[in-house]
Amino acid sequence: MKIEPRTFTLPSGEVLTVRSLCADDAEALDAFRNATYSETHFMARYPEEGASLEAMRNGLAGCGESPVNFEVGAFAGEKLVGEFGVAQVRPHIKYRHRAVVGISVRKDHWGCGLGSYLMQLAIDQTRANGFEQLELGVYSDNARAIHLYEKFGFERYGIQPRAFKLKDGTYRDEIIMVKML
């Protein structure tokens, strides 16, 4: 599905464009993900594990055609600096009330309110799409993200021990969180 485009003004006065991502944004999304994968270990993948441009184009096109799933980006000019995606957990009747969210912001845009703005947009649109709960997983050592999620009413309901194994051989637990809409 597609959301109405909008703007977000940074404390610096710079105005970002916030809109649904489409197949034509695959290259911008690829560059964004490669950057965020390199900036922190909190992402699900390493830079060399990114998807192909064709797979990204197909995924974004499919998302745009979905009645409930959506992928949104925040652009500083042509540069993608933040994004989130919301997807139904499964299309089966017993799962249709549940959605999962993933969100990321470029490190140079941390601490300016963009993450909060995008999270509120994700929650509002998820609720408008008829979902009853929004779920996510977060690295147990990602204090900034955990703070953001708790600020928006997400509650911890479980831990997946050793969910992530980093290249250095260390493990990180995943905290599983939910927000009832």
Backbone as ProteinMPNN parsed JSONL, in Angstrom:
{"seq_chain_A": "MKIEPRTFTLPSGEVLTVRSLCADDAEALDAFRNATYSETHFMARYPEEGASLEAMRNGLAGCGESPVNFEVGAFAGEKLVGEFGVAQVRPHIKYRHRAVVGISVRKDHWGCGLGSYLMQLAIDQTRANGFEQLELGVYSDNARAIHLYEKFGFERYGIQPRAFKLKDGTYRDEIIMVKML", "coords_chain_A": {"N_chain_A": [[0.835, -1.172, 0.0], [0.322, 2.325, -0.379], [1.308, 5.305, 1.229], [0.207, 8.674, 1.956], [2.365, 11.173, 0.791], [4.545, 13.155, 2.868], [6.154, 15.673, 4.907], [9.059, 16.077, 7.011], [10.556, 18.099, 9.335], [13.805, 18.679, 10.249], [15.659, 19.49, 13.292], [17.659, 21.206, 12.413], [16.479, 22.599, 10.427], [16.399, 21.54, 7.925], [14.378, 19.971, 5.506], [12.838, 16.917, 5.222], [11.579, 14.524, 2.889], [8.972, 12.317, 3.257], [7.826, 9.294, 2.251], [6.093, 6.592, 0.547], [8.027, 3.817, -0.478], [8.99, 2.768, -3.726], [9.416, 0.552, -6.566], [11.316, 1.884, -8.123], [12.966, 2.97, -6.243], [14.855, 1.165, -5.479], [17.695, 1.25, -5.784], [18.416, 3.394, -4.112], [17.522, 2.367, -1.683], [19.165, 0.144, -1.48], [21.705, 1.364, -1.227], [21.261, 2.724, 1.171], [20.776, 0.585, 2.974], [23.229, -0.815, 2.802], [24.855, 1.109, 3.943], [23.727, 1.398, 6.573], [24.042, -1.207, 7.498], [26.746, -1.245, 7.792], [27.255, 0.667, 9.718], [26.558, -0.134, 12.285], [26.247, -3.001, 14.464], [23.675, -3.733, 14.913], [21.878, -4.372, 12.935], [20.14, -6.796, 10.876], [21.692, -8.015, 8.986], [24.979, -8.329, 7.453], [26.917, -6.032, 5.416], [27.744, -7.398, 3.037], [25.762, -9.227, 2.68], [23.517, -8.261, 1.489], [20.443, -7.904, -0.419], [19.794, -8.575, -3.908], [19.494, -6.022, -6.455], [17.354, -6.521, -8.147], [15.762, -8.228, -6.591], [15.118, -6.443, -4.559], [13.696, -4.492, -6.011], [11.489, -6.052, -6.833], [10.417, -6.755, -4.329], [9.722, -4.225, -3.284], [7.874, -3.421, -5.222], [5.887, -5.358, -4.864], [5.114, -4.762, -2.261], [4.014, -2.243, -2.626], [1.715, -2.91, -3.961], [0.28, -4.31, -2.117], [-2.544, -4.553, 0.092], [-2.177, -4.064, 2.788], [0.514, -4.176, 3.691], [3.407, -2.076, 3.986], [6.102, 0.077, 2.985], [8.223, 2.59, 3.89], [10.074, 5.547, 3.288], [12.421, 8.072, 4.35], [13.634, 10.893, 2.895], [16.475, 12.891, 2.264], [16.799, 15.097, 0.049], [17.858, 13.245, -2.629], [18.862, 11.224, -1.156], [18.336, 8.464, 0.874], [17.558, 8.429, 4.239], [16.268, 7.314, 6.36], [14.104, 4.597, 7.172], [11.219, 2.439, 7.237], [9.422, -0.63, 7.512], [6.336, -2.323, 7.415], [4.694, -5.332, 7.859], [2.228, -7.824, 7.418], [2.088, -10.562, 9.65], [1.394, -13.206, 8.899], [-0.769, -14.364, 6.242], [-2.877, -15.943, 7.034], [-6.065, -16.618, 8.571], [-5.999, -16.789, 11.414], [-3.799, -15.261, 12.046], [-4.067, -12.736, 11.009], [-4.442, -10.405, 12.475], [-2.044, -9.476, 13.321], [0.989, -7.666, 12.921], [4.35, -6.979, 11.842], [7.13, -4.854, 12.487], [9.954, -3.187, 11.122], [12.601, -0.939, 11.537], [14.9, 1.627, 10.646], [17.515, 4.068, 10.855], [19.823, 6.268, 9.396], [23.031, 6.716, 10.851], [24.004, 9.327, 10.994], [21.703, 10.725, 11.296], [20.634, 10.161, 13.717], [19.111, 10.937, 16.859], [17.648, 13.224, 16.222], [14.944, 13.198, 16.199], [13.804, 11.88, 14.078], [13.531, 9.045, 14.088], [11.5, 8.733, 16.02], [9.416, 10.098, 14.75], [9.036, 8.491, 12.458], [8.355, 6.056, 13.702], [5.921, 6.706, 14.968], [4.373, 7.233, 12.71], [4.401, 4.683, 11.537], [3.003, 3.191, 13.505], [0.498, 4.519, 13.525], [-0.414, 4.1, 10.846], [-0.433, 1.325, 10.753], [-2.403, 0.727, 12.626], [-4.572, 1.993, 11.331], [-4.775, 0.296, 9.18], [-6.085, -1.822, 10.226], [-4.866, -3.677, 11.895], [-4.284, -5.33, 15.04], [-2.172, -5.664, 16.728], [1.298, -4.838, 16.979], [4.487, -5.981, 16.282], [7.962, -6.592, 17.115], [11.5, -7.276, 16.954], [14.509, -6.815, 18.798], [17.975, -6.141, 19.226], [19.448, -7.092, 22.276], [21.352, -5.401, 23.352], [20.913, -2.938, 22.27], [20.322, -0.173, 23.365], [19.35, 2.414, 22.669], [17.368, 1.934, 20.707], [15.628, 0.26, 22.136], [14.762, 2.041, 24.105], [13.358, 3.876, 22.468], [11.278, 2.207, 21.49], [9.959, 1.465, 23.858], [9.117, 3.966, 24.692], [7.066, 4.38, 22.92], [5.199, 2.59, 23.783], [5.639, -0.141, 23.431], [5.982, -3.387, 24.728], [8.072, -5.69, 26.456], [8.047, -9.136, 25.844], [9.392, -11.453, 25.625], [12.493, -13.284, 25.237], [14.859, -14.211, 22.905], [17.379, -16.26, 23.295], [20.823, -15.874, 22.4], [20.307, -15.126, 19.749], [21.564, -13.81, 17.677], [24.634, -14.235, 16.044], [27.67, -12.794, 15.945], [30.362, -11.79, 13.724], [32.71, -11.845, 15.208], [32.373, -13.938, 16.849], [30.886, -13.594, 19.151], [27.717, -13.528, 20.88], [24.372, -12.204, 20.71], [21.417, -11.576, 22.473], [17.946, -11.525, 21.515], [15.414, -9.265, 22.107], [12.007, -9.626, 22.296], [9.243, -7.756, 21.378], [6.013, -6.169, 21.809], [3.223, -4.182, 20.797], [0.036, -3.421, 21.679], [-2.612, -2.476, 19.668]], "CA_chain_A": [[0.0, 0.0, 0.0], [1.056, 3.575, -0.424], [0.839, 6.349, 2.139], [0.298, 10.03, 1.437], [3.666, 11.785, 1.076], [4.545, 14.22, 3.864], [7.493, 16.176, 5.187], [9.509, 16.135, 8.396], [11.586, 19.12, 9.442], [14.839, 18.404, 11.248], [15.995, 20.663, 14.116], [18.531, 22.095, 11.626], [15.662, 23.292, 9.438], [16.333, 20.739, 6.703], [13.088, 19.313, 5.336], [12.894, 15.59, 4.609], [10.365, 14.014, 2.264], [8.632, 10.986, 3.769], [6.869, 8.731, 1.29], [6.196, 5.164, 0.273], [9.077, 3.405, -1.397], [8.51, 2.032, -4.892], [10.457, -0.219, -7.244], [12.35, 2.802, -8.596], [13.817, 3.347, -5.11], [15.699, 0.025, -5.1], [19.103, 1.639, -5.651], [18.536, 4.22, -2.907], [17.369, 1.467, -0.547], [20.377, -0.673, -1.422], [22.757, 2.215, -0.669], [20.893, 2.961, 2.567], [21.002, -0.626, 3.771], [24.672, -1.052, 2.877], [25.397, 2.069, 4.917], [23.303, 1.074, 7.945], [24.649, -2.487, 7.867], [28.139, -0.957, 8.129], [27.341, 1.621, 10.824], [26.281, -0.751, 13.578], [25.964, -4.444, 14.391], [22.278, -3.94, 15.292], [21.064, -4.757, 11.781], [20.014, -8.249, 10.72], [22.656, -8.525, 8.012], [26.223, -7.621, 7.167], [26.815, -5.41, 4.082], [27.911, -8.35, 1.934], [24.598, -10.118, 2.615], [22.365, -7.536, 0.968], [19.666, -8.502, -1.506], [20.071, -8.037, -5.239], [18.609, -4.918, -6.841], [16.127, -7.095, -8.708], [14.945, -8.695, -5.463], [14.593, -5.24, -3.894], [12.65, -3.922, -6.877], [10.312, -6.92, -6.756], [9.842, -6.62, -2.995], [9.083, -2.913, -3.17], [6.691, -3.425, -6.094], [4.869, -6.168, -4.186], [4.648, -4.015, -1.099], [3.161, -1.176, -3.132], [0.442, -3.486, -4.406], [-0.377, -4.937, -0.976], [-3.536, -3.704, 0.758], [-1.858, -3.835, 4.202], [1.953, -4.024, 3.932], [3.93, -0.826, 3.45], [7.517, 0.389, 3.161], [8.267, 4.043, 3.842], [11.411, 6.109, 3.402], [12.62, 9.505, 4.594], [14.669, 11.325, 1.955], [17.127, 14.198, 2.271], [17.056, 15.173, -1.39], [17.767, 11.904, -3.221], [19.485, 10.283, -0.227], [17.465, 7.828, 1.863], [18.208, 8.546, 5.552], [15.495, 6.537, 7.325], [13.059, 3.794, 6.529], [10.581, 1.383, 8.011], [8.493, -1.484, 6.796], [5.354, -3.051, 8.224], [4.135, -6.445, 7.089], [1.385, -8.799, 8.119], [2.889, -11.708, 10.055], [0.988, -14.247, 7.941], [-2.093, -14.038, 5.715], [-3.885, -16.881, 7.53], [-7.088, -15.982, 9.399], [-5.599, -16.724, 12.823], [-2.667, -14.343, 12.187], [-4.311, -11.477, 10.3], [-4.481, -9.258, 13.387], [-0.67, -9.199, 13.74], [1.956, -7.12, 11.958], [5.714, -6.827, 12.345], [7.765, -3.634, 11.991], [11.401, -3.014, 11.161], [12.887, 0.481, 11.331], [16.312, 1.994, 10.752], [17.845, 5.448, 10.542], [21.269, 6.48, 9.228], [23.654, 7.18, 12.094], [24.124, 10.789, 10.99], [20.378, 11.292, 11.573], [20.198, 9.76, 15.057], [18.977, 11.989, 17.864], [16.994, 14.434, 15.707], [13.495, 13.003, 16.212], [13.323, 11.167, 12.899], [13.077, 7.712, 14.485], [10.192, 8.88, 16.687], [8.433, 10.465, 13.733], [8.752, 7.315, 11.634], [7.658, 5.055, 14.511], [4.532, 7.132, 15.129], [3.724, 7.007, 11.416], [4.22, 3.229, 11.403], [1.931, 2.779, 14.416], [-0.777, 5.079, 13.062], [-0.845, 3.437, 9.619], [-0.722, -0.077, 11.091], [-3.729, 0.755, 13.261], [-5.543, 2.33, 10.282], [-4.907, -0.872, 8.313], [-6.918, -2.818, 10.908], [-4.12, -4.603, 12.744], [-4.544, -5.187, 16.466], [-0.907, -5.621, 17.449], [2.502, -4.595, 16.193], [5.559, -6.734, 16.929], [9.315, -6.36, 16.629], [12.603, -7.855, 17.698], [15.591, -5.844, 18.923], [19.172, -6.62, 19.912], [19.365, -6.797, 23.703], [22.295, -4.341, 23.708], [20.576, -1.726, 21.525], [19.594, 0.634, 24.345], [18.641, 3.523, 22.011], [16.155, 1.42, 20.075], [14.726, -0.209, 23.196], [14.169, 3.253, 24.682], [12.373, 4.366, 21.504], [10.119, 1.319, 21.451], [9.229, 1.577, 25.127], [8.483, 5.292, 24.666], [5.842, 4.248, 22.129], [4.289, 1.632, 24.395], [5.976, -1.544, 23.203], [6.329, -4.114, 25.951], [8.865, -6.9, 26.279], [7.335, -10.346, 26.217], [10.229, -12.634, 25.507], [13.885, -13.154, 24.819], [15.433, -15.319, 22.147], [18.795, -16.248, 23.645], [21.821, -16.097, 21.35], [19.613, -15.012, 18.461], [22.493, -13.299, 16.669], [26.042, -14.552, 16.246], [28.464, -11.83, 15.202], [31.572, -12.331, 13.098], [33.758, -12.046, 16.206], [32.034, -15.122, 17.627], [30.029, -13.282, 20.293], [26.28, -13.651, 20.654], [23.468, -11.205, 21.272], [20.028, -12.005, 22.624], [16.941, -10.677, 20.882], [14.239, -8.978, 22.934], [10.794, -9.63, 21.493], [8.35, -6.727, 21.941], [4.703, -6.031, 21.168], [2.361, -3.061, 21.16], [-1.371, -3.66, 21.354], [-3.167, -1.28, 19.025]], "C_chain_A": [[0.878, 1.233, 0.0], [0.437, 4.569, 0.547], [0.901, 7.697, 1.417], [1.677, 10.594, 1.759], [3.51, 12.93, 2.076], [5.976, 14.69, 4.07], [7.77, 16.111, 6.681], [10.656, 17.131, 8.437], [12.534, 18.778, 10.59], [15.093, 19.654, 12.095], [16.875, 21.674, 13.378], [17.758, 22.946, 10.631], [15.557, 22.55, 8.115], [15.002, 19.987, 6.658], [13.291, 17.989, 4.602], [11.551, 15.278, 3.97], [10.16, 12.591, 2.748], [7.527, 10.435, 2.881], [7.065, 7.225, 1.17], [7.34, 4.917, -0.69], [8.445, 2.61, -2.535], [9.692, 1.332, -5.557], [11.602, 0.665, -7.732], [13.321, 3.237, -7.496], [14.79, 2.243, -4.709], [17.161, 0.425, -4.911], [19.33, 2.488, -4.4], [18.428, 3.339, -1.656], [18.597, 0.588, -0.379], [21.529, 0.126, -0.793], [22.508, 2.473, 0.817], [21.211, 1.74, 3.425], [22.483, -0.964, 3.88], [25.309, -0.129, 3.905], [25.01, 1.675, 6.338], [23.873, -0.261, 8.406], [26.089, -2.283, 8.322], [28.282, -0.103, 9.39], [27.223, 0.988, 12.204], [26.049, -2.244, 13.405], [24.497, -4.747, 14.667], [21.364, -4.338, 14.131], [21.084, -6.279, 11.626], [21.077, -8.85, 9.809], [23.954, -7.725, 8.039], [26.113, -7.055, 5.747], [26.898, -6.403, 2.927], [26.719, -9.303, 1.779], [23.356, -9.434, 2.06], [21.685, -8.268, -0.175], [20.081, -7.882, -2.84], [19.104, -6.892, -5.536], [17.291, -5.44, -7.399], [15.202, -7.566, -7.596], [14.346, -7.509, -4.716], [13.474, -4.612, -4.707], [11.365, -4.734, -6.764], [9.624, -6.799, -5.4], [9.117, -5.306, -2.817], [7.825, -2.831, -4.044], [5.559, -4.206, -5.438], [4.276, -5.459, -2.99], [3.688, -2.903, -1.536], [1.799, -1.659, -3.565], [-0.347, -4.112, -3.264], [-1.432, -4.006, -0.369], [-3.157, -3.363, 2.201], [-0.374, -3.636, 4.502], [2.436, -2.712, 3.335], [5.386, -0.629, 3.854], [7.655, 1.886, 2.916], [9.7, 4.519, 4.03], [11.378, 7.598, 3.669], [13.83, 9.93, 3.763], [15.155, 12.736, 2.251], [17.586, 14.396, 0.832], [16.838, 13.793, -1.987], [18.283, 10.815, -2.28], [18.47, 9.776, 0.801], [18.191, 7.844, 3.203], [17.458, 7.8, 6.653], [14.449, 5.735, 6.597], [12.431, 2.847, 7.534], [9.667, 0.587, 7.097], [7.584, -2.178, 7.787], [4.741, -4.117, 7.339], [3.279, -7.323, 7.992], [2.249, -10.01, 8.446], [2.638, -12.88, 9.113], [-0.414, -13.922, 7.449], [-3.209, -14.956, 6.223], [-4.819, -16.193, 8.534], [-6.628, -15.801, 10.842], [-4.468, -15.728, 13.083], [-2.961, -12.931, 11.682], [-4.345, -10.238, 11.181], [-3.085, -8.766, 13.768], [0.183, -8.664, 12.592], [3.306, -7.0, 12.652], [6.328, -5.583, 11.703], [9.277, -3.756, 12.102], [11.684, -1.564, 10.816], [14.385, 0.713, 11.451], [16.509, 3.426, 10.264], [19.361, 5.537, 10.398], [21.829, 7.123, 10.488], [23.771, 8.7, 12.138], [22.783, 11.499, 11.198], [19.807, 10.779, 12.9], [20.049, 11.006, 15.925], [18.292, 13.256, 17.388], [15.477, 14.288, 15.645], [12.951, 12.214, 15.037], [12.811, 9.775, 13.249], [11.713, 7.755, 15.147], [9.104, 9.208, 15.68], [8.036, 9.246, 12.898], [8.004, 6.252, 12.426], [6.199, 5.442, 14.709], [3.75, 6.923, 13.837], [3.445, 5.521, 11.208], [3.059, 2.744, 12.262], [0.581, 3.256, 13.903], [-1.29, 4.353, 11.823], [-1.181, 1.969, 9.874], [-2.104, -0.187, 11.721], [-4.815, 1.022, 12.21], [-5.779, 1.153, 9.337], [-5.645, -2.023, 8.998], [-6.163, -3.831, 11.747], [-4.396, -4.301, 14.207], [-3.268, -5.186, 17.297], [0.252, -5.507, 16.478], [3.679, -5.185, 16.962], [6.909, -6.361, 16.328], [10.297, -7.137, 17.484], [13.747, -6.863, 17.695], [16.767, -6.488, 19.647], [19.104, -6.195, 21.379], [20.315, -5.679, 24.132], [22.045, -3.038, 22.931], [19.691, -0.825, 22.397], [18.806, 1.773, 23.702], [17.315, 3.048, 21.414], [15.152, 0.955, 21.125], [14.023, 0.98, 23.844], [13.069, 3.807, 23.764], [11.115, 3.508, 21.543], [9.298, 1.417, 22.73], [8.512, 2.92, 25.224], [7.149, 5.233, 23.92], [4.918, 3.136, 22.617], [4.531, 0.176, 24.071], [6.403, -2.167, 24.525], [7.119, -5.356, 25.6], [8.008, -8.106, 26.669], [8.165, -11.598, 26.068], [11.641, -12.292, 25.093], [14.263, -14.413, 24.054], [16.924, -15.317, 22.461], [19.678, -16.553, 22.44], [21.206, -16.04, 19.951], [20.543, -14.594, 17.338], [23.906, -13.718, 17.033], [26.852, -13.635, 15.338], [29.725, -12.479, 14.659], [32.689, -12.599, 14.106], [33.485, -13.233, 17.128], [31.173, -14.862, 18.849], [28.559, -13.372, 19.889], [25.539, -12.468, 21.252], [22.089, -11.838, 21.359], [19.128, -11.034, 21.863], [15.78, -10.515, 21.852], [13.046, -8.882, 21.988], [9.792, -8.688, 22.176], [7.048, -6.669, 21.134], [4.019, -4.776, 21.671], [0.949, -3.43, 20.727], [-1.957, -2.355, 20.802], [-4.626, -1.123, 19.373]], "O_chain_A": [[2.057, 1.165, 0.348], [-0.783, 4.665, 0.674], [1.57, 7.833, 0.392], [2.118, 10.499, 2.904], [2.472, 13.59, 2.123], [6.903, 14.153, 3.465], [6.854, 16.093, 7.504], [11.612, 17.022, 7.669], [12.119, 18.611, 11.737], [14.775, 20.762, 11.663], [16.839, 22.866, 13.684], [18.298, 23.893, 10.059], [14.722, 22.888, 7.276], [14.561, 19.433, 7.665], [13.845, 17.952, 3.503], [10.507, 15.716, 4.454], [11.063, 11.759, 2.66], [6.447, 11.014, 2.767], [8.062, 6.668, 1.627], [7.587, 5.708, -1.601], [7.484, 1.87, -2.328], [10.837, 1.51, -5.143], [12.751, 0.223, -7.749], [14.374, 3.807, -7.784], [15.481, 2.373, -3.699], [17.8, -0.027, -3.96], [20.332, 2.313, -3.706], [19.158, 3.544, -0.686], [19.02, 0.318, 0.745], [22.241, -0.385, 0.072], [23.438, 2.443, 1.622], [21.841, 1.856, 4.476], [22.944, -1.362, 4.95], [26.198, -0.539, 4.651], [25.869, 1.621, 7.218], [24.159, -0.429, 9.592], [26.601, -3.05, 9.137], [29.317, -0.146, 10.054], [27.738, 1.528, 13.182], [25.692, -2.698, 12.318], [24.106, -5.915, 14.656], [20.184, -4.614, 14.346], [21.947, -6.957, 12.183], [21.333, -10.053, 9.856], [24.019, -6.615, 8.567], [25.306, -7.541, 4.954], [26.184, -6.252, 1.935], [26.681, -10.098, 0.84], [22.256, -9.979, 2.154], [22.276, -9.138, -0.816], [20.651, -6.791, -2.879], [18.03, -6.804, -4.941], [16.233, -4.861, -7.149], [13.995, -7.332, -7.648], [13.193, -7.563, -4.287], [12.432, -4.243, -4.166], [10.28, -4.172, -6.618], [8.396, -6.747, -5.325], [8.019, -5.269, -2.262], [6.826, -2.234, -3.641], [4.408, -3.77, -5.453], [3.075, -5.546, -2.736], [2.673, -2.659, -0.884], [0.831, -0.9, -3.54], [-1.528, -4.416, -3.429], [-1.227, -2.793, -0.324], [-3.755, -2.461, 2.788], [-0.04, -2.98, 5.489], [1.935, -2.279, 2.297], [5.836, -1.095, 4.901], [7.256, 2.391, 1.867], [10.448, 3.962, 4.833], [10.445, 8.298, 3.276], [14.921, 9.382, 3.919], [14.361, 13.654, 2.459], [18.65, 13.912, 0.446], [15.75, 13.23, -1.864], [18.157, 9.626, -2.572], [17.833, 10.562, 1.503], [19.308, 7.338, 3.308], [17.967, 7.67, 7.766], [13.964, 6.134, 5.538], [13.035, 2.5, 8.548], [9.208, 1.068, 6.06], [8.015, -2.573, 8.87], [4.32, -3.845, 6.214], [3.581, -7.526, 9.168], [3.053, -10.442, 7.62], [3.582, -13.474, 8.592], [-1.177, -13.271, 8.161], [-4.372, -14.759, 5.871], [-4.4, -15.29, 9.259], [-6.857, -14.744, 11.428], [-4.209, -15.387, 14.237], [-2.165, -12.021, 11.913], [-4.28, -9.121, 10.667], [-2.951, -7.756, 14.458], [0.108, -9.14, 11.459], [3.393, -6.929, 13.878], [6.083, -5.29, 10.533], [9.806, -4.346, 13.044], [11.073, -1.015, 9.899], [15.059, 0.074, 12.259], [15.788, 3.923, 9.398], [20.098, 4.948, 11.189], [21.183, 7.966, 11.111], [23.649, 9.298, 13.207], [22.732, 12.727, 11.269], [18.617, 10.951, 13.168], [20.764, 11.993, 15.752], [18.344, 14.274, 18.079], [14.794, 15.156, 15.101], [11.76, 11.907, 14.998], [11.76, 9.366, 12.756], [10.861, 6.911, 14.871], [8.001, 8.665, 15.746], [6.853, 9.0, 12.663], [7.106, 5.606, 11.886], [5.322, 4.582, 14.623], [2.599, 6.487, 13.867], [2.364, 5.15, 10.75], [2.223, 1.97, 11.796], [-0.375, 2.482, 13.853], [-2.473, 4.022, 11.75], [-2.112, 1.431, 9.275], [-2.879, -1.084, 11.389], [-5.852, 0.358, 12.201], [-6.858, 1.027, 8.758], [-5.81, -3.089, 8.404], [-6.773, -4.765, 12.267], [-4.703, -3.166, 14.573], [-3.28, -4.752, 18.449], [0.211, -5.99, 15.346], [3.847, -4.919, 18.152], [6.996, -5.883, 15.197], [9.976, -7.593, 18.581], [13.948, -6.146, 16.714], [16.58, -7.284, 20.567], [18.742, -5.058, 21.681], [20.102, -5.067, 25.178], [22.887, -2.14, 22.944], [18.481, -0.73, 22.192], [17.697, 2.072, 24.146], [16.276, 3.683, 21.595], [13.957, 1.229, 21.009], [12.82, 0.927, 24.101], [11.985, 4.161, 24.227], [10.005, 4.035, 21.62], [8.069, 1.448, 22.678], [7.416, 3.0, 25.78], [6.214, 5.959, 24.257], [3.959, 2.783, 21.932], [3.702, -0.67, 24.405], [7.095, -1.544, 25.329], [6.872, -5.997, 24.578], [7.331, -8.092, 27.697], [7.69, -12.696, 26.357], [11.942, -11.179, 24.662], [14.016, -15.532, 24.503], [17.661, -14.471, 21.954], [19.337, -17.368, 21.583], [21.562, -16.832, 19.078], [20.344, -14.973, 16.184], [24.331, -13.578, 18.179], [26.733, -13.693, 14.114], [30.108, -13.572, 15.076], [33.523, -13.478, 13.888], [34.246, -13.506, 18.057], [30.765, -15.807, 19.524], [28.216, -13.3, 18.709], [26.02, -11.817, 22.179], [21.649, -12.539, 20.448], [19.495, -9.888, 21.605], [15.231, -11.496, 22.354], [13.078, -8.144, 21.003], [9.526, -8.799, 23.372], [6.99, -7.056, 19.967], [4.206, -4.36, 22.815], [0.7, -3.716, 19.556], [-1.81, -1.285, 21.394], [-5.268, -0.173, 18.925]]}, "name": "protein", "num_of_chains": 1, "seq": "MKIEPRTFTLPSGEVLTVRSLCADDAEALDAFRNATYSETHFMARYPEEGASLEAMRNGLAGCGESPVNFEVGAFAGEKLVGEFGVAQVRPHIKYRHRAVVGISVRKDHWGCGLGSYLMQLAIDQTRANGFEQLELGVYSDNARAIHLYEKFGFERYGIQPRAFKLKDGTYRDEIIMVKML"}
